[in-house]
């Protein structure tokens, strides 16, 4: 079960801290997992084709289509890595295969990818909005609907500057999600699924209308890649633009030309890292659901990004496609469908709304992903604990979020809203993170010969040696494209190498600083704490008795609720468990965690304060660290596993006690069986206590109700054959009749009488099954040893000796 990480030498002055290494998660379906990835991957459909055509000419859609087909193979590499490492990702895989140095280099490239994702998505969304505004003004002006005063104001047709409008919009969206992530409010899988459902409606309408347009008015052919159709722009040749090779390449189409064009289209393939991170939240069977999600992502992205890239060239005239719509091609496609202008404008507005949703979501995903990656390497000792210092109010790693958002805002302002510039730079991080991941998986094929859940096909065996043809081919294509991009993407190369180099330097210096710091911390922990590691939280393995009281802690400056519990609990009769939930953001702790990573300097300081408080009362407490994506689920699951009778918490700075109990009740409802009810008590700063029942519980009855039941019992037991009747038999019969009448024709009469009896006309929200939606009870509850789970409850009036003495309704502190 739990194995000590450090040998115990003296338990007199040392406290045992149990570190749970399995993260408590709420598992999601493969549809929701696919939606999360598609919110990132699908955003590239709004800008990738325009960037590619500016670089390589009118044949670009074929390369976009090729990239989407090739993404099947890249995604297969990620599926294999996830089958080996449930908590996968580039950093984890590369470190396992190639060591810490290359892992830091790969994560530096990945960070460049994440940092650029936000700006390019935000600016692209701004381009679509600004384009809609200008086209609406132009259409209104053509019908004479624009006043002369506005003409004078704008010196012509009213319009907005597209690039600077995009910059302003991107800054506003980035700042909004900065604040949301600082507060810790993140996009859920439910929202991601809703966005993809709306996007799917738009895609179906767009493809259907485009098919109708092609039938009615024909189409422009999309030229196949050849020496005549490939037109590399000077920017697309990068460092090679002044060489003879560059001048000859336009007329000679070969493998190098394919790689150059392919490299300028590879930004259409992103989001794979999101797949690796969301894998750990997939419901059972995990690998099967991962494959399903990968197939959904592949088909959807092929249809959406690949087919629309062809339709752009087939429907939008050459005279306006790049000059006018290069940065908002889907909007241009909407405007050149067959039909009335007003209908096309309405559909274009719908396209802009969808683009806003999915592109803004990509901005948020970029912040969350960056935060997750930097949290992970910080926990691994590569960054100092200063970066993970929690926000004093919200408890989030706000310093990492601040740094990421600052770099994104800097990128937005420097780009001046130029989508092409951002797209070219963005491709650097995409291709190199893929290359490192595929190289690492190739090394792991040689390094580890054990069974895998799945392998990238095809594989052949010669003389007992397996040859990974599929995996090797994917790596060679990615490596060749990455090397070619170094020479043909000058902006991306300079910016990417500078950015990655700066991050690598920060990582290296911080890691060295941490080594001496962690050595002192380890010595301190040896002297003060005994760390035990446990894959699961189980009461018997941790030596905690049933009916314990769990006290949740987060801020070492606010431990009044712990003092309140210590004053009222006799620890000889009832254990107190002090529990801290390490909240893992999206991608945070997405890998195997060691105890030292979880029990950081902050947890050490937090538990040092907690132990000091307990020592002042002369009482013993058990300490527990639980990593989790959702703190409410972590509290409920831990309380359930420990068979706790009560959970004590301080009042949150962000929500009321009722709201805390509401979220805890929802987490209890979502937990699988078997689950136990418990008391949730919120201690306010003035030491008043709000008490809630989480889960079904024995309802409290008024004295007159007890007397009524007793009078009925006295009368009924005089009837022949009913002498042995119990009070609970009367209640069961009464409730059964009530339920039958409520489900029948008497429902409205019952509701009317209940409203009259309660004196209210509104209902309260439920906190858990059977909790009556109760308002908090401000109480000083009794401190008693709770009965065993299978002990009889006792009768309400103590008659007939049918269960022993009455049990107080509230147990715990």
C-alpha positions in Angstrom: 0.0 0.0 0.0 1.8 3.1 1.2 5.5 2.8 1.0 7.8 5.2 3.0 10.0 7.4 0.9 12.3 8.2 3.9 13.1 5.8 6.7 11.5 6.8 10.0 14.1 7.4 12.7 12.2 9.2 15.3 8.4 9.6 15.4 8.4 11.8 18.5 9.0 15.0 16.6 8.1 14.0 13.1 4.7 14.1 11.4 3.7 11.6 8.7 2.3 13.2 5.5 0.6 10.9 3.0 1.1 12.0 -0.6 -1.5 10.6 -3.0 0.0 10.4 -6.5 -3.1 9.5 -8.4 -4.9 12.6 -9.6 -8.7 12.5 -8.8 -10.5 13.3 -12.0 -14.0 13.5 -13.4 -13.9 11.3 -16.5 -15.3 12.3 -19.8 -16.5 10.6 -23.0 -14.5 10.3 -26.2 -17.0 12.8 -27.8 -16.1 15.5 -25.2 -12.4 14.7 -25.5 -12.6 15.1 -29.3 -14.4 18.4 -28.8 -11.7 19.8 -26.6 -9.0 18.9 -29.2 -11.1 20.2 -32.1 -11.6 23.5 -30.4 -7.8 23.9 -30.8 -7.3 22.0 -34.1 -10.4 23.4 -35.8 -9.4 27.0 -35.3 -6.6 26.6 -38.0 -9.3 26.1 -40.6 -10.0 29.9 -40.3 -6.5 31.0 -41.4 -4.3 28.2 -42.5 -5.4 28.1 -46.2 -4.9 31.8 -46.7 -1.4 31.7 -45.2 -0.4 28.7 -47.3 -1.7 30.2 -50.6 0.2 33.5 -50.0 3.3 31.4 -49.6 3.1 28.8 -52.4 0.3 29.9 -54.8 -3.1 28.5 -56.0 -2.1 24.9 -55.4 -1.9 25.4 -51.7 -5.2 23.5 -50.9 -3.7 20.2 -52.1 -0.9 20.7 -49.5 -3.5 21.6 -46.8 -5.4 18.4 -47.7 -2.1 16.4 -47.6 -1.3 17.9 -44.2 -4.7 16.8 -42.9 -4.1 13.3 -44.2 -0.6 13.2 -42.8 -2.1 14.3 -39.4 -3.7 10.8 -39.2 -0.1 9.4 -38.9 1.1 12.1 -36.4 -2.0 11.5 -34.3 -1.2 7.7 -34.4 2.2 8.5 -32.8 0.5 10.4 -30.0 -2.0 7.5 -29.5 1.0 5.1 -29.1 2.7 7.4 -26.6 -0.5 7.7 -24.7 -0.9 3.9 -24.6 2.6 3.8 -22.9 2.2 6.8 -20.7 -1.4 7.5 -19.6 -0.1 10.9 -18.4 1.7 11.6 -21.6 2.8 14.6 -23.6 5.9 15.8 -25.3 7.9 16.6 -22.2 7.1 13.3 -20.5 7.9 11.2 -23.6 11.0 13.0 -24.6 12.5 13.0 -21.1 11.9 9.3 -20.8 13.5 8.5 -24.1 16.2 11.2 -24.6 16.9 12.8 -21.3 16.3 16.1 -19.5 18.3 18.3 -21.9 16.4 17.4 -25.0 13.2 17.4 -23.0 13.8 21.1 -22.0 14.6 21.9 -25.7 11.4 20.2 -26.9 9.2 22.0 -24.3 10.9 25.3 -25.3 9.6 24.7 -28.8 6.3 23.6 -27.5 6.0 26.8 -25.5 6.6 28.8 -28.6 3.7 26.9 -30.2 1.4 27.7 -27.3 2.5 31.4 -27.0 1.8 31.9 -30.7 -1.6 30.0 -30.7 -3.3 32.7 -28.6 -2.2 35.7 -30.8 -2.9 34.1 -34.1 -6.3 32.9 -33.0 -7.3 36.2 -31.5 -6.0 38.3 -34.4 -7.8 35.9 -36.9 -11.1 36.3 -35.0 -10.6 40.1 -35.1 -10.0 39.9 -38.9 -13.3 38.1 -39.4 -15.2 40.7 -37.2 -13.5 43.7 -38.9 -14.2 42.2 -42.3 -17.9 41.8 -41.5 -18.1 45.4 -40.3 -16.5 46.7 -43.5 -18.6 44.5 -45.8 -21.8 45.5 -44.0 -20.9 49.2 -44.4 -20.1 48.6 -48.1 -23.4 46.8 -48.7 -25.4 49.5 -46.9 -23.6 52.2 -48.8 -24.4 50.5 -52.1 -28.1 50.7 -51.2 -27.8 54.4 -50.1 -28.4 53.6 -46.4 -25.3 55.4 -45.1 -25.8 59.1 -44.1 -23.7 61.7 -45.8 -22.3 62.8 -42.4 -20.6 59.4 -42.1 -19.2 59.7 -45.6 -17.6 63.0 -44.5 -16.3 61.6 -41.3 -14.6 58.6 -43.0 -13.8 60.5 -46.3 -15.7 57.9 -48.2 -17.4 54.6 -47.4 -17.3 54.0 -43.6 -14.8 51.4 -42.6 -12.4 50.3 -39.8 -8.7 49.5 -40.1 -8.8 45.7 -40.3 -5.3 45.0 -38.7 -5.6 47.4 -35.8 -9.1 46.4 -35.1 -7.8 42.8 -35.0 -5.1 43.9 -32.5 -7.6 45.6 -30.2 -9.9 42.6 -30.3 -7.1 40.1 -29.7 -5.9 42.2 -26.7 -9.4 42.4 -25.2 -10.0 38.6 -25.6 -6.5 37.8 -24.2 -7.0 40.0 -21.2 -10.5 38.5 -20.6 -9.1 35.0 -20.5 -6.1 36.2 -18.4 -8.6 37.2 -15.7 -10.6 34.0 -16.0 -7.5 31.9 -15.6 -6.2 34.0 -12.8 -9.5 33.4 -11.0 -9.3 29.7 -11.9 -12.5 29.6 -14.0 -11.8 27.4 -17.0 -13.7 26.2 -20.0 -15.4 22.9 -19.4 -15.7 19.9 -21.7 -19.4 20.7 -21.9 -18.7 24.1 -23.3 -16.2 22.7 -25.8 -18.9 20.2 -26.9 -21.5 22.9 -27.4 -19.0 25.0 -29.5 -18.3 22.1 -31.7 -22.0 21.3 -32.1 -22.6 24.9 -33.3 -19.5 24.7 -35.5 -20.8 21.5 -37.0 -24.1 23.2 -37.9 -22.0 25.9 -39.7 -19.8 23.4 -41.5 -22.8 21.4 -42.7 -24.6 24.5 -44.0 -21.3 25.8 -45.6 -20.6 22.5 -47.4 -24.2 22.0 -48.5 -24.5 25.5 -49.8 -21.2 25.3 -51.5 -22.2 22.0 -53.3 -25.4 23.8 -54.5 -23.3 26.8 -55.7 -20.9 24.5 -57.6 -24.0 22.9 -59.4 -25.5 26.2 -60.3 -22.5 28.3 -61.4 -19.6 25.8 -61.9 -16.2 26.1 -60.3 -12.6 27.2 -60.8 -10.2 24.3 -61.1 -7.6 23.9 -58.3 -4.3 23.3 -60.1 -2.3 20.3 -59.2 1.1 21.0 -57.8 3.6 21.4 -60.6 6.4 23.7 -61.7 4.0 26.1 -63.3 1.4 26.2 -60.4 3.8 26.6 -57.5 4.6 30.3 -57.0 6.8 30.7 -54.0 6.7 34.2 -52.6 10.1 35.8 -51.6 9.0 35.5 -47.9 8.3 31.8 -48.5 11.9 31.2 -49.5 13.3 32.7 -46.4 17.1 32.6 -46.3 17.2 31.0 -49.8 15.4 33.9 -51.6 18.6 35.4 -53.0 20.1 32.1 -54.2 20.1 30.6 -57.7 18.3 27.6 -56.2 15.3 29.7 -55.2 15.0 31.2 -58.7 15.1 27.7 -60.3 12.8 26.1 -57.9 9.6 27.7 -59.3 10.2 26.0 -62.6 11.5 22.7 -61.3 9.1 20.8 -59.1 10.8 18.1 -57.0 10.9 16.6 -53.6 12.4 19.7 -52.1 9.7 21.8 -53.6 7.1 19.5 -52.0 8.8 19.8 -48.6 8.9 23.6 -48.8 5.2 23.8 -49.8 4.3 21.2 -47.2 6.2 23.1 -44.5 4.2 26.3 -45.2 1.0 24.3 -44.8 1.9 22.4 -41.7 0.3 25.0 -39.3 -3.1 23.4 -40.3 -2.1 20.5 -38.1 -2.1 21.4 -34.4 -3.8 20.4 -31.2 -2.1 17.0 -30.9 -0.6 18.0 -27.5 -4.1 18.7 -26.3 -5.0 15.1 -27.2 -2.2 13.7 -25.1 -3.2 15.8 -22.1 -6.9 15.1 -22.3 -6.2 11.4 -22.6 -5.9 11.0 -18.9 -9.5 12.2 -18.4 -11.0 9.7 -20.8 -13.5 7.2 -19.3 -12.8 3.5 -19.4 -11.8 1.7 -21.6 -9.3 4.5 -22.0 -7.3 3.2 -25.1 -10.4 2.3 -27.0 -12.0 5.7 -26.3 -8.7 7.4 -27.2 -8.8 5.7 -30.6 -12.4 6.7 -31.1 -11.6 10.3 -30.3 -8.6 10.3 -32.6 -10.8 9.0 -35.5 -13.4 11.7 -34.9 -10.8 14.4 -34.8 -9.1 13.1 -38.0 -12.4 12.9 -40.0 -13.7 16.2 -38.7 -10.5 18.1 -39.4 -10.2 16.5 -42.9 -13.7 17.5 -43.8 -13.6 21.0 -42.3 -10.1 22.2 -42.9 -9.2 20.0 -46.0 -12.4 20.4 -48.0 -13.0 24.1 -47.3 -9.4 24.8 -48.5 -10.4 23.4 -51.9 -13.7 25.3 -51.9 -11.9 28.6 -51.3 -10.2 28.3 -54.7 -13.1 26.7 -56.5 -15.7 29.3 -55.5 -14.0 32.6 -54.6 -12.7 34.5 -57.6 -8.9 34.9 -58.0 -9.3 38.7 -58.1 -10.5 38.9 -54.5 -9.5 35.7 -52.8 -6.1 36.8 -51.7 -6.2 40.6 -52.1 -9.5 40.9 -50.1 -10.2 37.7 -48.1 -6.7 36.2 -47.5 -7.2 36.5 -43.7 -10.9 35.6 -43.5 -11.5 33.1 -46.3 -14.5 31.4 -44.8 -16.2 34.7 -44.7 -15.3 35.2 -48.4 -16.7 31.8 -49.2 -20.0 32.8 -47.6 -20.1 36.0 -49.6 -19.6 34.1 -53.0 -22.3 31.5 -52.5 -25.2 31.3 -54.9 -28.1 33.4 -53.5 -29.3 36.8 -52.4 -26.8 39.2 -50.8 -28.9 39.7 -47.6 -29.0 35.9 -47.0 -25.2 35.7 -47.6 -24.6 38.6 -45.1 -26.7 36.8 -42.5 -24.8 33.6 -43.0 -21.5 35.4 -42.9 -22.5 36.9 -39.6 -23.2 33.3 -38.4 -19.7 32.3 -39.6 -18.2 35.2 -37.7 -20.0 34.2 -34.5 -18.8 30.6 -34.9 -15.3 31.9 -35.6 -15.4 34.1 -32.6 -16.4 31.1 -30.4 -13.8 28.6 -31.7 -10.9 31.1 -32.1 -11.5 32.7 -28.7 -11.6 29.2 -27.2 -8.2 28.6 -28.8 -6.9 31.7 -27.0 -8.0 30.3 -23.7 -6.6 26.8 -24.5 -3.3 28.4 -25.3 -3.2 30.1 -21.9 -4.3 26.9 -20.1 -1.9 24.7 -22.0 1.1 27.0 -21.4 0.2 27.2 -17.7 -0.1 23.4 -17.6 3.3 22.8 -19.3 5.1 25.3 -17.1 3.5 24.0 -14.0 4.6 20.5 -15.0 8.3 21.4 -15.5 8.2 23.6 -12.4 7.0 20.6 -10.4 9.9 18.6 -11.9 12.4 21.0 -10.5 13.1 22.8 -13.8 11.5 26.1 -12.6 11.6 27.5 -9.1 8.7 27.3 -6.7 8.4 31.1 -7.1 6.5 30.5 -10.4 4.0 28.2 -8.7 3.3 30.5 -5.8 -0.5 30.5 -5.5 -2.6 33.6 -5.8 -3.3 35.0 -2.3 -7.1 35.1 -3.1 -7.7 32.6 -5.9 -5.1 30.0 -5.3 -4.0 29.8 -8.9 -0.5 29.9 -10.4 -1.0 33.5 -11.4 2.7 34.3 -12.0 2.9 31.7 -14.8 -0.3 33.0 -16.2 1.0 36.6 -16.1 4.2 35.7 -17.9 2.4 33.7 -20.6 -0.2 36.5 -21.2 2.5 39.2 -21.2 4.4 37.3 -24.0 1.1 36.8 -25.9 0.2 40.5 -25.7 3.8 41.5 -26.7 3.4 39.2 -29.8 0.0 40.7 -30.7 1.3 44.2 -30.6 4.6 43.4 -32.5 2.7 41.6 -35.2 0.4 44.7 -35.9 -2.4 42.2 -36.7 -0.5 40.5 -39.5 -1.9 36.9 -39.7 0.6 35.7 -42.2 3.5 36.8 -40.0 2.0 35.1 -37.0 1.2 31.9 -39.0 4.7 31.5 -40.3 6.2 31.9 -36.8 3.5 29.6 -35.3 4.5 26.7 -37.6 8.0 26.6 -36.0 6.8 25.3 -32.6 4.2 23.0 -34.2 6.7 21.1 -36.4 9.5 20.8 -33.9 7.4 19.6 -31.0 6.0 16.9 -33.4 9.5 16.0 -34.5 10.9 15.6 -30.9 7.9 13.5 -29.9 8.2 11.1 -32.9 12.0 10.8 -32.4 11.4 9.9 -28.7 8.8 7.3 -29.6 11.2 5.8 -32.1 13.9 5.6 -29.4 11.4 4.0 -27.0 10.6 1.3 -29.5 14.3 0.3 -29.4 14.8 1.0 -25.7 11.8 -0.8 -24.3 10.7 -4.1 -25.8 7.7 -4.7 -23.6 4.1 -5.0 -24.7 2.3 -1.9 -25.8 -1.4 -1.2 -26.0 -1.1 -0.1 -29.6 1.7 0.5 -32.1 1.8 2.8 -35.2 1.5 0.5 -38.2 3.1 -1.0 -40.3 5.7 -3.0 -38.5 7.7 -5.9 -39.9 9.9 -8.4 -38.1 13.2 -9.5 -39.7 15.4 -12.1 -37.9 13.5 -11.4 -34.7 13.9 -7.7 -34.8 10.9 -5.4 -35.3 11.3 -2.7 -37.9 8.9 0.2 -37.2 8.3 1.3 -40.8 5.3 3.6 -40.0 6.9 5.3 -37.0 10.2 5.8 -38.8 8.5 7.2 -41.9 6.6 9.7 -39.8 9.8 10.8 -38.1 11.7 11.2 -41.4 8.9 13.4 -42.9 8.7 15.6 -39.8 12.4 15.9 -39.5 12.9 16.8 -43.2 10.1 19.3 -43.1 11.5 20.9 -39.9 15.0 21.2 -41.4 13.6 22.7 -44.6 11.5 25.2 -42.6 14.7 26.4 -40.8 15.9 27.7 -44.2 12.6 28.8 -45.8 10.9 30.5 -42.8 13.4 33.2 -41.8 11.0 35.0 -39.4 10.0 31.7 -37.7 13.6 30.5 -37.5 14.9 33.7 -35.9 12.0 34.2 -33.6 11.6 30.5 -32.7 15.3 29.9 -32.0 15.5 33.1 -29.9 12.4 32.3 -28.0 13.3 28.6 -27.5 16.9 29.5 -26.6 15.7 32.1 -24.0 13.4 29.6 -22.4 16.0 26.8 -22.4 18.5 29.2 -20.6 15.8 30.0 -18.0 15.1 26.3 -17.5 18.7 25.4 -17.2 19.6 28.2 -14.7 16.5 27.6 -12.6 17.2 23.9 -12.5 20.6 24.5 -11.1 19.4 26.9 -8.5 16.7 24.4 -7.5 19.2 21.6 -6.8 20.8 23.3 -3.9 17.4 24.6 -2.6 15.8 21.2 -2.9 18.7 19.6 -1.0 18.1 21.9 1.9 14.3 21.3 1.7 14.9 17.5 1.7 17.1 17.8 4.8 14.3 19.9 6.4 11.7 17.3 5.5 13.8 14.5 6.9 14.0 16.3 10.2 10.3 17.3 10.4 8.2 15.1 8.2 7.9 11.4 7.2 6.6 11.3 3.7 4.6 8.3 2.6 3.5 7.7 -1.0 0.2 6.1 -1.8 -1.4 5.5 -5.3 -4.9 5.7 -3.7 -6.5 7.1 -0.7 -7.7 4.2 1.5 -8.6 4.5 5.2 -7.2 1.1 6.3 -3.9 1.7 4.6 -3.5 5.1 6.1 -4.4 4.0 9.7 -7.4 6.3 10.0 -10.5 5.1 11.9 -14.0 5.3 10.5 -16.0 8.4 11.3 -13.0 10.8 11.1 -13.3 14.5 10.6 -11.6 15.9 7.5 -10.4 19.6 7.6 -9.6 21.1 4.2 -6.8 23.7 4.1 -5.4 25.9 1.3 -4.0 29.1 2.8 -1.7 28.9 5.8 -2.9 32.4 6.8 -6.5 31.2 7.3 -6.5 28.2 9.7 -9.3 29.4 12.1 -11.5 26.5 11.0 -8.8 24.0 11.9 -8.5 25.6 15.4 -12.3 25.4 15.7 -12.3 21.7 14.9 -9.3 21.0 17.3 -11.2 22.8 20.1 -14.2 20.5 19.8 -12.8 17.1 18.8 -11.4 14.5 21.2 -8.7 13.0 19.0 -8.5 9.9 21.2 -12.0 9.1 20.0 -12.1 10.6 16.5 -9.3 11.2 14.0 -8.7 14.6 12.3 -7.4 14.5 8.8 -5.9 17.8 7.4 -6.3 17.6 3.6 -4.9 19.9 0.9 -6.1 19.5 -2.6 -3.4 20.3 -5.2 -5.5 21.7 -8.0 -4.1 20.7 -11.4 -5.0 23.0 -14.3 -5.5 21.6 -17.8 -2.2 19.9 -18.6 -0.8 20.4 -15.1 0.5 17.3 -13.5 -0.4 15.5 -16.6 2.4 13.0 -16.0 3.6 10.7 -13.2 4.2 12.8 -10.1 6.8 12.0 -7.5 6.2 12.9 -3.9 8.7 15.7 -3.9 6.9 17.3 -6.9 3.6 17.3 -5.0 4.9 18.2 -1.6 6.4 21.5 -2.6 7.7 24.4 -0.5 4.2 25.8 -0.2 2.7 22.5 1.0 5.6 22.2 3.5 4.9 25.7 4.9 1.2 25.0 4.9 1.5 21.8 6.8 4.1 23.2 9.2 1.6 25.8 10.2 -1.1 23.2 10.5 1.1 21.0 12.7 2.0 24.0 14.8 -1.7 24.7 15.4 -2.4 21.1 16.4 0.6 21.1 18.8 -0.8 24.2 20.5 -3.8 22.1 21.3 -1.8 19.1 22.2 -3.5 17.0 19.6 -2.5 14.7 16.8 -3.6 15.3 13.1 -3.1 13.2 10.0 -1.9 15.1 6.9 -2.9 14.4 3.3 -2.0 15.9 -0.1 -4.3 15.0 -3.0 -3.7 16.2 -6.5 -7.0 16.8 -8.5 -8.4 18.7 -11.4 -11.5 19.5 -9.4 -11.2 20.3 -5.7 -14.9 19.5 -4.9 -14.6 16.0 -6.4 -11.3 15.5 -4.5 -12.9 16.5 -1.2 -15.9 14.2 -1.8 -14.0 11.2 -3.0 -11.4 11.5 -0.2 -14.1 11.9 2.5 -15.9 8.9 1.0 -12.7 6.7 0.9 -11.8 7.7 4.5 -15.4 7.0 5.7 -15.4 10.5 7.2 -18.4 11.7 9.1 -17.8 15.4 8.6 -15.8 17.8 6.4 -14.8 21.2 7.9 -13.9 24.1 5.7 -13.2 27.8 6.0 -15.4 30.3 4.2 -14.2 30.8 0.6 -13.2 34.3 -0.5 -15.0 33.7 -3.8 -18.3 32.2 -2.8 -20.8 31.9 0.0 -21.1 28.8 2.3 -24.3 27.9 0.4 -22.4 28.0 -2.9 -19.6 25.9 -1.5 -22.1 23.3 -0.3 -23.9 23.4 -3.6 -20.7 22.5 -5.6 -19.9 19.8 -3.0 -23.4 18.4 -3.4 -23.0 18.3 -7.1 -19.7 16.5 -6.8 -21.3 14.0 -4.4 -24.1 13.3 -6.9 -21.6 12.7 -9.7 -19.6 10.2 -7.7 -20.2 6.5 -8.4 -21.6 4.1 -5.9 -20.9 3.2 -3.1 -21.0 6.6 -1.6 -21.6 7.8 2.0 -23.3 10.8 3.3 -21.4 13.3 5.6 -21.8 16.6 7.3 -20.2 19.7 5.6 -19.5 22.5 8.0 -18.2 26.0 6.9 -16.6 28.0 9.7 -16.9 31.7 9.1 -14.3 34.3 10.3 -16.6 35.2 13.2 -16.6 31.4 14.1 -20.2 31.0 13.4 -20.8 27.7 11.6 -23.0 26.8 8.7 -23.9 23.1 8.6 -25.1 21.2 5.6 -26.0 17.5 5.0 -24.3 16.2 1.9 -26.2 13.1 0.6 -29.3 11.5 2.1 -29.7 11.8 5.8 -32.2 11.3 8.6 -34.5 14.3 8.5 -35.0 16.4 11.7 -38.6 16.3 12.9 -40.5 18.9 14.9 -41.7 17.8 18.4 -45.3 17.9 17.3 -44.5 15.6 14.4 -42.9 13.1 16.7 -46.0 13.3 19.0 -48.3 12.8 16.1 -46.5 9.7 15.0 -46.5 8.4 18.5 -50.3 9.0 19.0 -50.9 7.2 15.7 -48.8 4.3 16.9 -50.7 4.1 20.2 -54.0 4.0 18.4 -53.0 1.6 15.7 -51.3 -0.9 18.0 -54.7 -1.4 19.7 -56.0 -2.8 16.4 -56.1 -6.7 16.2 -52.9 -8.1 14.7 -51.0 -4.8 14.8 -49.6 -5.1 18.4 -46.0 -5.5 17.1 -46.1 -2.5 14.8 -43.1 -0.1 14.9 -43.1 3.7 14.5 -41.1 3.4 11.2 -43.9 1.1 9.8 -46.3 4.0 10.2 -43.9 6.4 8.5 -43.2 4.0 5.6 -46.9 3.6 4.9 -47.6 7.3 5.2 -44.8 8.2 2.8 -45.8 5.5 0.3 -49.3 6.8 0.2 -48.0 10.4 -0.1 -45.8 9.4 -3.1 -48.7 7.7 -4.8 -51.0 10.7 -4.3 -48.2 13.2 -5.4 -47.8 11.2 -8.6 -51.6 11.1 -9.2 -54.4 13.6 -9.5 -53.7 15.2 -6.1 -50.4 16.7 -7.0 -51.5 20.4 -7.2 -53.5 20.1 -4.0 -50.5 18.7 -2.2 -48.2 21.5 -3.6 -50.7 24.1 -2.5 -50.9 22.7 1.0 -47.1 22.5 1.3 -46.7 26.1 0.2 -49.2 27.1 2.7 -47.5 25.1 5.5 -44.0 26.4 4.7 -45.1 30.0 4.2 -42.9 30.4 1.1 -43.6 30.3 -2.7 -40.0 29.6 -3.9 -38.0 26.5 -3.8 -34.4 26.1 -2.8 -31.7 24.2 -4.8 -30.7 20.8 -3.6 -27.2 20.2 -2.4 -27.3 16.4 -2.7 -29.8 13.6 -2.7 -32.3 13.9 0.0 -30.8 17.0 1.6 -34.1 18.9 1.2 -32.3 21.9 -0.3 -31.8 23.1 3.2 -30.5 26.4 4.2 -27.5 26.4 6.5 -28.0 25.7 10.2 -26.0 27.9 12.4 -25.1 25.5 15.1 -22.7 24.4 17.7 -23.1 20.6 17.1 -22.5 17.9 19.6 -19.1 16.2 19.6 -19.7 12.5 19.8 -18.2 9.4 18.5 -20.3 8.5 15.4 -21.8 5.0 15.2 -20.4 2.4 13.0 -21.8 2.5 9.4 -23.9 -0.7 10.0 -25.1 0.2 13.5 -28.8 0.6 14.1 -30.1 4.2 14.0 -32.4 4.1 17.1 -36.0 5.0 17.3 -37.3 8.5 17.5 -39.0 8.1 20.8 -37.1 5.2 22.3 -40.1 2.9 22.3 -40.0 -0.9 22.1 -36.2 -1.0 22.3 -35.9 -1.2 18.5 -32.5 0.3 18.1 -31.1 1.7 21.2 -30.8 5.4 22.4 -31.4 8.2 19.9 -28.5 9.3 17.8 -27.8 13.1 17.4 -28.5 14.2 13.9 -25.1 16.0 13.5 -21.8 14.3 14.2 -18.3 15.4 13.8 -16.8 18.7 15.1 
